């Protein structure tokens, strides 16, 4: 019988891949789970350790550099990650200290740097002896706000500086604090197969703590994601895991059954399949992505949810052109993702200021091409999960100057019970806090 992988071993392998290969946290974890076939409790442990170590990386590195005689960056990646995930456990979890240290030593001895196991043991035990002193050395918000926000709350300097200029230190402080909290979990009822009340009833029968979200007719909020995608309700296609802010985007486009819609950046298909629900699985949706493995995910999700009107297309949306103009377009544009740092903490270390410039240019190209694909009277919804104005309000203002045949078309009573900021120009922004992800969205109509 094959020995199943432990959560700590999986976490270490994932963190090394993220550090050395630029792997995405969610993808590498899923790949390791598929390969190692761990128990559900080990999956949860690995996910917690990976996301926690990434969320608090600057704080962990600050403390480790005070415990080491040389810079942390000079150590092999495998040893850096053993120290990070172990120190994360000592600070932020209730795992017994002796077990954390022993497992760290065992992980080190199992790798090619077994000679550094004494160093790992010494650093972690030294932290336990000096814990109070080291915590007091962390930058104070009053005395050193920039150091506090970047080190204690582990956010990149370039991003913190931008947010301070835009919102001030106090608001930025609240934002970075919220980004280090666990993200809430919501699912979207697949109303093609079951009503929300019906799904809630089945979830309660299955022992899941669930409640409806009043502002969104398909949304259900869960207290725990335990065994969510291995649950029979998932296999039956009764729901899709999706943040509440993301669910609003399809409602904003509000496609009619029988119409033709283009989702220009569709993978993995969450918003695409929601559009199909609102269309009652009648009409056609072109679902585009540049990469075949991503359009494969769209097709896979459509099959599981019982949707037949989605046509996945592997192509660059800036070059694609349908035979006829379409009735509606969703452009959920590639973006910096600064509204979802809580859910995807690896993004904060992956993104650089230069990425913002490149993404703004990409978004502009996608918007300009989208304008040429739409019928007169058709709707275009533009959305991002970014908090940056260049990707949001400024992008749409520029588009309207360049395209006088478009106007903003946003009803004042759209989702009135949902917590969002409504700008006079017709933009909706969902601020990051302890609720849904940060999002921007607006709707335009072609005259």
Order of alpha helices (4+ residues) and beta strands (2+ residues): alpha-alpha-alpha-alpha-alpha-alpha-alpha-alpha-alpha-beta-alpha-beta-beta-alpha-beta-alpha-beta-alpha-beta-alpha-beta-beta-alpha-alpha-beta-alpha-beta-beta-beta-beta
